[in-house]
Amino acid sequence: MEAQAGPDLSFSLLGPFRAERRGQPVALGSPQQRAVLTALVLNRGRSVTMSDLVDALWERPPASPAAVLRTYIWRLRQALEPGHDRSLPWQVLRSAHGGYLLEADDDAVDWLVFRRHVSQARALRAAGDPVSAVPVFDAALAMWQDRPLAGVPGPLAEREREVLRAQHLDALEARLHALTEAERFAEAAAEAAVLVARHPLRESLHELLMRSLHRTGRRADALAAYRRAHRLLGEELGVRPGPGLRALHEDVLKGGPGVASGSAPGPSRAVTGDAGGGTVVSGVTQWQRPVPRQLPHAVADFTGRAAETERIRDALLGQRAEAMPIVLVTGMGGTGKTALVLHSLQPLSATYPDGQLYADLRGADGTPTPPGAVLSAFLRALGETDGSLPDDLTERAALFRSVLAQRRVLIVLDDAADLGQITPLLPGSPTCAVVVTSRSGLATLPVSLRVVLDPLPRQEALRLFTRLVGSPRVAAEPRSAEQVVAACGGLPHALRIAGARLATRPQWSIAHLARRLDEERLRLGELRVDAVTVEAGFALGYSRLDGTAQRAFRWMALPDRSGFDVETAAAVLAEPHDLTLHALEQLVNAGLLESPAWNRYRYHDLVALFARRLTDSAEAHTVLGRLLDLHLTVAAQAYHVLRPGHTVPGTALPALAGAPRITGHEDVPLWSSTALPDILRLLAQTARTHTDRAAALLLMLDAVLEHTHCWEDAVRPAAAVARAAAADGDPLAEARARYLLGGALVRLGRLDEAREHVRHALALAERLGEHDLYAMALDVQGVITGHSDPADAARQHRRAADLARAHGNPSLEALALGNLVLAHLRREDADQRETVEASLRQLELHRRNGDVQGAAAGFHRHGQVLLRQGRPQDAITAYHRTLELLPEGELDVVRAGAHLRLAEAHLCLGQHEPASEHAETGLALSRRARHEQLEGLCLRAVGDVLAATGRRERARLLWQRALDQLSRIGSGTEAERTRARLSEASA
């Protein structure tokens, strides 16, 4: 198996997802990187857009998904092509049409080889050669190792996993048909029985089982198989068996085709039923010990969890002679672990005919049940007398293993506390099976299957709620029902409590409960029915923690955010890394914290509410302040990296020890993609309580926001801090917040809103003598003015550059000079000498500062100057220098601008094809960066190319769209230039 451009590369999907080179595994990195590669492998040979990759990885993408994806792509390229010559294009994972393309032969992907084998086997069957088809089916099915795409997260993997499973089941069924056609009925019957147990609602499998049993002379077993199918279909779906199954039943009753040639009907060795406490084997009743049936009833309204149910059943049906299957189901309290297990075990009673044992290992008072007491109860249920039970725990456990030797018994250990409680309860016989549920991860338990149960997805949670309260009520108030489901956070326990409250109060509207649950201070109290509460399990877990873990539980729940890492927790707690990690793992083991990825932790919403109720206001104020200081430290480092030579980071408040370090450009996307959304939420949360530190942090985010173009997300927290600072009479905090807010609105094209905030920031900074902040605000004001009065804008940019130079801020001087060049370019009467000098000086300053990204922007400005001088070929060279200095994914706004100007330069040279390509690329990048002004200019440029190639009607449509957009955002000069094109075209 070889990839086209990467010799000896192969990819495996039919089990744990992996790549190999010459038989050796390739390190693919994080689960998210594996998900990216999965999407590319599934679409090998076809381009996958960035949008498709975002949809493949995330239901709720991070703030800058493109930057994260490009980091993943870069790392995957390094892994797939080690030692690649950077002067040559990538061969295996190529850039293509706004996305990426993986080159791989069909033979390099096990899934495609599997499909080819199955197609060959089906063709042999169709040609009347089932004997030859069976080994080809076997070769295909032997490629399956485990759950397909195991270890790959994301919506795409989940969808494709279901497709792969369906194809696998179809192949298994086709092979069974081939076995029966080859008259290998005994094998077909044995394998069909296993598949029926795994997929009890698939009628075609019941039909295969019946026919195979009948053709081996087991008529009674075939009829019993029909009765089971009839009962299952009626109970689960409320339907009768289909006509094919019914016709086969009639055929068996009448004698049908009879016994297969060469097979003599003999006594069945299968267990066919109970007989007064014994079992019927070969028609003889053999009396033996009692057969306990202790499993509690499964809930009738169980909803969802189809994949988890299938995995549990597969693990318990597919046992091997040398190993006893142990299934562990873990998850936080309230996720429905017990309900899932009992639902999954319903069709398995015949597989374990010697009984099922059940024990709730968590006592009514929350105290773990001693294993000795559980063993006593189990042994009595298995027929042992009290006098035969040893007092010693080790001897009692040995007796338990002896009694179960050679017996097929299923044991369910519910809500286990730790490994010490479970170990004595494990049988030694591989014919038995054990299912354990626990809030703890029980990492050292040797399991054959581990199921980590998350809250229900939204649709499954809504279906459960609908079953609880009734479809008519939900249909009458669908939006309120969605609100209740969201407030319950997907926890089946919480949904059942909410559903029970409504079911017993038919006069209540769903909206009434939704309003009460919407108030965070009431929510946990509302999720209570009699003595049953959601928070009881949280309180029990909290009471068992040590002091450091309790403090971590309270403190880390305070910020409004999606998650955190060990380093953040250690800095906030002021504890060593190892001690902090131990505390967080305690929380995970107690079911009070989730760990969705390596070194990432998060709270369920209801657990976070419980934790916050345990924290007083003074403690909360201190913790949130420490967290602001932590982010301020890292943001200042990022500012230094992104704008070397800028003096603003030196004005920040004192930093917090133990903060992560940012030392290069490559660190910024990885940090900002996870931290920035949480920081912005924290700023909104602390605007009133920590106004000065929140404003300082806002100012430090200026460079990162420019880098990621997440301005839209910054508007609300910046406005909140500005309002709070004005109310508190804190002029410095207000000036910083209004500067950032004004800058964000400018980048979003909302010039009228930005103007007032920047004016306030200027006045406050001037009064306070904040020279850098004043020059920065003046530079932003010049950008606003430039859309209506370029001459006045040039004066403001020139003044900002002079102030920056006077106060020793070369980075700010370079930025202001770049904007001065832009203002001159908007004027027909601009001083060309000053324009050229400013362009060259800003470029030199960026180089002197070691600012690579600044230099990229500088080349862009210089290219515009060259184009104005009538030197389009030199301008093209400058624009390409911009793109060379900016890797894909960095500063999409600058890259979009470079492509726009390349389109204009090529158009000047009459080179229509490259002009069109650059204009389209610029349009895509500006939309991804959500820069409305650039989008309007790129629309106009696409129209210009169309007009130059004679497609004037289409050009007019694009010009009109550009005019509408530029007019809406207040870009007066550019709107007038676009209107002139339309007028000329209509003349």
VENLINJO-V694513 format. One record per backbone hydrogen bond with DSSP energy under -0.5 kcal/mol. NH is the residue of the N-H (numbers start at 1). CO is the residue of the C=O. If there is no record, write none. Layout:
nh=NH co=CO
nh=NH co=CO
//
This chain:
nh=3 co=6
nh=9 co=6
nh=10 co=20
nh=11 co=108
nh=12 co=18
nh=15 co=13
nh=17 co=150
nh=18 co=12
nh=20 co=10
nh=21 co=24
nh=22 co=8
nh=24 co=21
nh=26 co=19
nh=28 co=26
nh=34 co=30
nh=35 co=31
nh=36 co=32
nh=37 co=33
nh=38 co=34
nh=39 co=35
nh=40 co=36
nh=41 co=37
nh=42 co=38
nh=43 co=39
nh=44 co=41
nh=45 co=102
nh=46 co=43
nh=48 co=100
nh=49 co=47
nh=50 co=98
nh=53 co=49
nh=54 co=50
nh=55 co=51
nh=56 co=52
nh=57 co=53
nh=58 co=54
nh=63 co=673
nh=65 co=62
nh=68 co=64
nh=69 co=65
nh=70 co=66
nh=71 co=67
nh=72 co=68
nh=73 co=69
nh=74 co=70
nh=75 co=71
nh=76 co=72
nh=77 co=73
nh=78 co=74
nh=79 co=75
nh=80 co=76
nh=81 co=77
nh=82 co=79
nh=84 co=81
nh=86 co=84
nh=88 co=85
nh=94 co=92
nh=94 co=101
nh=96 co=99
nh=99 co=96
nh=100 co=48
nh=101 co=94
nh=103 co=92
nh=103 co=101
nh=104 co=102
nh=105 co=2
nh=108 co=105
nh=109 co=106
nh=110 co=11
nh=110 co=108
nh=112 co=109
nh=113 co=109
nh=114 co=110
nh=115 co=111
nh=116 co=112
nh=117 co=113
nh=118 co=114
nh=119 co=115
nh=120 co=116
nh=121 co=117
nh=122 co=118
nh=123 co=119
nh=124 co=120
nh=125 co=121
nh=126 co=122
nh=127 co=123
nh=128 co=125
nh=129 co=124
nh=133 co=129
nh=134 co=130
nh=135 co=131
nh=136 co=132
nh=137 co=133
nh=138 co=134
nh=139 co=135
nh=140 co=136
nh=141 co=137
nh=142 co=138
nh=143 co=140
nh=144 co=141
nh=145 co=14
nh=146 co=14
nh=149 co=13
nh=149 co=15
nh=150 co=15
nh=150 co=147
nh=152 co=149
nh=153 co=151
nh=156 co=56
nh=157 co=56
nh=158 co=154
nh=159 co=155
nh=160 co=156
nh=161 co=157
nh=162 co=158
nh=163 co=159
nh=164 co=160
nh=165 co=161
nh=166 co=162
nh=167 co=163
nh=168 co=164
nh=169 co=165
nh=170 co=166
nh=171 co=167
nh=172 co=168
nh=173 co=169
nh=174 co=170
nh=175 co=171
nh=176 co=172
nh=177 co=173
nh=178 co=174
nh=179 co=175
nh=180 co=176
nh=181 co=177
nh=182 co=178
nh=183 co=180
nh=184 co=179
nh=185 co=183
nh=188 co=184
nh=189 co=185
nh=190 co=186
nh=191 co=187
nh=192 co=188
nh=193 co=189
nh=194 co=190
nh=195 co=191
nh=196 co=192
nh=197 co=193
nh=198 co=194
nh=199 co=195
nh=202 co=199
nh=203 co=201
nh=205 co=202
nh=206 co=202
nh=207 co=203
nh=208 co=204
nh=209 co=205
nh=210 co=206
nh=211 co=207
nh=212 co=208
nh=213 co=209
nh=214 co=210
nh=215 co=211
nh=216 co=212
nh=216 co=213
nh=217 co=214
nh=218 co=213
nh=219 co=217
nh=222 co=218
nh=223 co=219
nh=224 co=220
nh=225 co=221
nh=226 co=222
nh=227 co=223
nh=228 co=224
nh=229 co=225
nh=230 co=226
nh=231 co=227
nh=232 co=228
nh=233 co=229
nh=234 co=230
nh=235 co=231
nh=236 co=232
nh=237 co=233
nh=238 co=233
nh=238 co=234
nh=239 co=233
nh=246 co=242
nh=247 co=243
nh=248 co=244
nh=249 co=245
nh=250 co=246
nh=251 co=247
nh=252 co=248
nh=253 co=249
nh=254 co=250
nh=255 co=251
nh=255 co=252
nh=256 co=251
nh=258 co=255
nh=260 co=215
nh=263 co=260
nh=264 co=262
nh=265 co=263
nh=272 co=280
nh=275 co=278
nh=278 co=275
nh=279 co=286
nh=280 co=273
nh=281 co=279
nh=281 co=284
nh=282 co=268
nh=284 co=281
nh=286 co=279
nh=286 co=284
nh=287 co=285
nh=288 co=277
nh=292 co=290
nh=294 co=356
nh=302 co=299
nh=309 co=305
nh=310 co=306
nh=311 co=307
nh=312 co=308
nh=313 co=309
nh=314 co=310
nh=315 co=311
nh=316 co=312
nh=317 co=313
nh=318 co=314
nh=320 co=323
nh=323 co=320
nh=325 co=432
nh=327 co=434
nh=328 co=449
nh=329 co=436
nh=330 co=328
nh=330 co=451
nh=331 co=438
nh=335 co=332
nh=340 co=336
nh=341 co=337
nh=342 co=338
nh=343 co=339
nh=344 co=340
nh=345 co=341
nh=346 co=342
nh=346 co=343
nh=348 co=345
nh=349 co=346
nh=351 co=348
nh=352 co=348
nh=352 co=349
nh=353 co=350
nh=354 co=408
nh=355 co=352
nh=356 co=292
nh=357 co=410
nh=359 co=412
nh=361 co=359
nh=361 co=414
nh=363 co=361
nh=363 co=367
nh=366 co=363
nh=369 co=361
nh=373 co=370
nh=374 co=370
nh=375 co=371
nh=376 co=372
nh=377 co=373
nh=378 co=374
nh=379 co=375
nh=380 co=376
nh=381 co=377
nh=382 co=378
nh=383 co=380
nh=384 co=379
nh=388 co=385
nh=389 co=386
nh=390 co=388
nh=396 co=392
nh=397 co=393
nh=398 co=394
nh=399 co=395
nh=400 co=396
nh=401 co=397
nh=402 co=398
nh=403 co=399
nh=404 co=400
nh=405 co=401
nh=405 co=402
nh=407 co=404
nh=409 co=407
nh=410 co=355
nh=411 co=433
nh=412 co=357
nh=413 co=411
nh=413 co=435
nh=414 co=359
nh=414 co=412
nh=416 co=437
nh=421 co=418
nh=422 co=418
nh=423 co=419
nh=424 co=420
nh=425 co=422
nh=426 co=423
nh=427 co=425
nh=432 co=429
nh=433 co=409
nh=434 co=325
nh=435 co=411
nh=436 co=327
nh=437 co=413
nh=438 co=329
nh=439 co=416
nh=440 co=416
nh=445 co=442
nh=447 co=445
nh=448 co=326
nh=449 co=326
nh=451 co=328
nh=452 co=450
nh=453 co=330
nh=453 co=451
nh=454 co=452
nh=456 co=490
nh=461 co=457
nh=462 co=458
nh=463 co=459
nh=464 co=460
nh=465 co=461
nh=466 co=462
nh=467 co=463
nh=468 co=464
nh=469 co=465
nh=470 co=466
nh=474 co=470
nh=475 co=471
nh=476 co=472
nh=477 co=473
nh=478 co=475
nh=481 co=477
nh=482 co=478
nh=483 co=479
nh=484 co=480
nh=485 co=481
nh=486 co=482
nh=487 co=483
nh=488 co=484
nh=489 co=486
nh=490 co=485
nh=491 co=488
nh=492 co=490
nh=493 co=334
nh=495 co=491
nh=496 co=492
nh=497 co=493
nh=498 co=494
nh=499 co=495
nh=500 co=496
nh=501 co=497
nh=502 co=498
nh=503 co=499
nh=504 co=500
nh=505 co=502
nh=508 co=505
nh=513 co=509
nh=514 co=510
nh=515 co=511
nh=516 co=512
nh=517 co=513
nh=518 co=514
nh=519 co=515
nh=519 co=516
nh=520 co=518
nh=522 co=519
nh=523 co=519
nh=524 co=520
nh=526 co=522
nh=527 co=523
nh=528 co=526
nh=529 co=532
nh=532 co=529
nh=533 co=531
nh=534 co=527
nh=537 co=534
nh=538 co=534
nh=539 co=535
nh=540 co=536
nh=541 co=537
nh=542 co=538
nh=543 co=539
nh=544 co=540
nh=544 co=541
nh=545 co=542
nh=550 co=546
nh=551 co=547
nh=552 co=548
nh=553 co=549
nh=554 co=550
nh=555 co=551
nh=556 co=552
nh=557 co=553
nh=558 co=555
nh=561 co=559
nh=564 co=601
nh=569 co=565
nh=570 co=566
nh=571 co=567
nh=572 co=568
nh=573 co=569
nh=574 co=570
nh=575 co=570
nh=580 co=576
nh=581 co=577
nh=582 co=578
nh=583 co=579
nh=584 co=580
nh=585 co=581
nh=586 co=582
nh=587 co=583
nh=588 co=584
nh=589 co=585
nh=590 co=586
nh=591 co=588
nh=592 co=587
nh=593 co=587
nh=594 co=602
nh=597 co=600
nh=600 co=597
nh=601 co=564
nh=602 co=594
nh=608 co=604
nh=609 co=605
nh=610 co=606
nh=611 co=607
nh=612 co=608
nh=613 co=609
nh=614 co=610
nh=614 co=611
nh=615 co=612
nh=620 co=616
nh=621 co=617
nh=622 co=618
nh=623 co=619
nh=624 co=620
nh=625 co=621
nh=626 co=622
nh=627 co=623
nh=628 co=624
nh=629 co=625
nh=630 co=626
nh=631 co=627
nh=632 co=628
nh=633 co=629
nh=634 co=630
nh=635 co=631
nh=636 co=632
nh=637 co=633
nh=638 co=634
nh=639 co=635
nh=640 co=636
nh=641 co=637
nh=642 co=638
nh=643 co=639
nh=644 co=641
nh=646 co=643
nh=650 co=647
nh=651 co=648
nh=652 co=649
nh=656 co=629
nh=659 co=656
nh=663 co=661
nh=667 co=664
nh=668 co=664
nh=668 co=665
nh=669 co=665
nh=670 co=666
nh=671 co=667
nh=672 co=668
nh=673 co=669
nh=674 co=670
nh=674 co=671
nh=675 co=671
nh=676 co=672
nh=678 co=674
nh=679 co=675
nh=680 co=676
nh=681 co=677
nh=682 co=678
nh=683 co=679
nh=684 co=680
nh=685 co=681
nh=686 co=682
nh=687 co=683
nh=690 co=686
nh=694 co=690
nh=695 co=691
nh=696 co=692
nh=697 co=693
nh=698 co=694
nh=699 co=695
nh=700 co=696
nh=701 co=697
nh=701 co=698
nh=702 co=699
nh=705 co=701
nh=706 co=702
nh=707 co=703
nh=708 co=704
nh=709 co=705
nh=710 co=705
nh=714 co=710
nh=714 co=711
nh=715 co=711
nh=715 co=712
nh=716 co=712
nh=717 co=713
nh=718 co=714
nh=719 co=715
nh=720 co=716
nh=721 co=717
nh=722 co=718
nh=723 co=719
nh=724 co=720
nh=725 co=721
nh=726 co=722
nh=727 co=723
nh=728 co=724
nh=729 co=725
nh=730 co=725
nh=731 co=729
nh=734 co=730
nh=735 co=731
nh=736 co=732
nh=737 co=733
nh=738 co=734
nh=739 co=735
nh=740 co=736
nh=741 co=737
nh=742 co=738
nh=743 co=739
nh=744 co=740
nh=745 co=741
nh=746 co=742
nh=747 co=743
nh=748 co=744
nh=749 co=746
nh=750 co=745
nh=751 co=749
nh=751 co=969
nh=754 co=750
nh=755 co=751
nh=756 co=752
nh=757 co=753
nh=758 co=754
nh=759 co=755
nh=760 co=756
nh=761 co=757
nh=762 co=758
nh=763 co=759
nh=764 co=760
nh=765 co=761
nh=766 co=762
nh=767 co=763
nh=768 co=764
nh=769 co=765
nh=769 co=766
nh=770 co=765
nh=771 co=769
nh=774 co=770
nh=775 co=771
nh=776 co=772
nh=777 co=773
nh=778 co=774
nh=779 co=775
nh=780 co=776
nh=781 co=777
nh=782 co=778
nh=783 co=779
nh=784 co=780
nh=785 co=781
nh=786 co=782
nh=787 co=784
nh=788 co=785
nh=789 co=785
nh=793 co=789
nh=794 co=790
nh=795 co=791
nh=796 co=792
nh=797 co=793
nh=798 co=794
nh=799 co=795
nh=800 co=796
nh=801 co=797
nh=802 co=798
nh=803 co=799
nh=804 co=800
nh=805 co=801
nh=806 co=802
nh=807 co=803
nh=808 co=805
nh=809 co=804
nh=811 co=645
nh=813 co=809
nh=814 co=810
nh=815 co=811
nh=816 co=812
nh=817 co=813
nh=818 co=814
nh=819 co=815
nh=820 co=816
nh=821 co=817
nh=822 co=818
nh=823 co=819
nh=824 co=820
nh=825 co=821
nh=826 co=822
nh=826 co=823
nh=827 co=824
nh=830 co=827
nh=832 co=830
nh=835 co=831
nh=836 co=832
nh=837 co=833
nh=838 co=834
nh=839 co=835
nh=840 co=836
nh=841 co=837
nh=842 co=838
nh=843 co=839
nh=844 co=840
nh=845 co=841
nh=846 co=842
nh=847 co=843
nh=848 co=844
nh=849 co=845
nh=850 co=846
nh=850 co=847
nh=851 co=846
nh=852 co=850
nh=855 co=851
nh=856 co=852
nh=857 co=853
nh=858 co=854
nh=859 co=855
nh=860 co=856
nh=861 co=857
nh=862 co=858
nh=863 co=859
nh=864 co=860
nh=865 co=861
nh=866 co=862
nh=867 co=863
nh=868 co=864
nh=869 co=865
nh=870 co=867
nh=871 co=866
nh=875 co=871
nh=876 co=872
nh=877 co=873
nh=878 co=874
nh=879 co=875
nh=880 co=876
nh=881 co=877
nh=882 co=878
nh=883 co=879
nh=884 co=880
nh=885 co=881
nh=886 co=882
nh=887 co=885
nh=890 co=887
nh=891 co=707
nh=895 co=891
nh=896 co=892
nh=897 co=893
nh=898 co=894
nh=899 co=895
nh=900 co=896
nh=901 co=897
nh=902 co=898
nh=903 co=899
nh=904 co=900
nh=905 co=901
nh=906 co=902
nh=907 co=903
nh=908 co=904
nh=909 co=905
nh=910 co=907
nh=911 co=906
nh=912 co=910
nh=915 co=911
nh=916 co=912
nh=917 co=913
nh=918 co=914
nh=919 co=915
nh=920 co=916
nh=921 co=917
nh=922 co=918
nh=923 co=919
nh=924 co=920
nh=925 co=921
nh=926 co=922
nh=927 co=923
nh=928 co=924
nh=929 co=925
nh=930 co=927
nh=931 co=926
nh=932 co=930
nh=935 co=931
nh=936 co=932
nh=937 co=933
nh=938 co=934
nh=939 co=935
nh=940 co=936
nh=941 co=937
nh=942 co=938
nh=943 co=939
nh=944 co=940
nh=945 co=941
nh=946 co=942
nh=947 co=943
nh=948 co=944
nh=949 co=945
nh=950 co=947
nh=951 co=946
nh=952 co=950
nh=955 co=951
nh=956 co=952
nh=957 co=953
nh=958 co=954
nh=959 co=955
nh=960 co=956
nh=961 co=957
nh=962 co=958
nh=963 co=959
nh=964 co=960
nh=965 co=961
nh=966 co=962
nh=967 co=963
nh=968 co=964
nh=969 co=965
nh=970 co=967
nh=971 co=966
nh=972 co=970
nh=973 co=787
nh=975 co=971
nh=976 co=972
nh=977 co=973
nh=978 co=974
nh=979 co=975
nh=980 co=976
nh=981 co=977
nh=982 co=978
nh=983 co=979
nh=984 co=980
nh=985 co=981
nh=986 co=982
nh=987 co=983
//
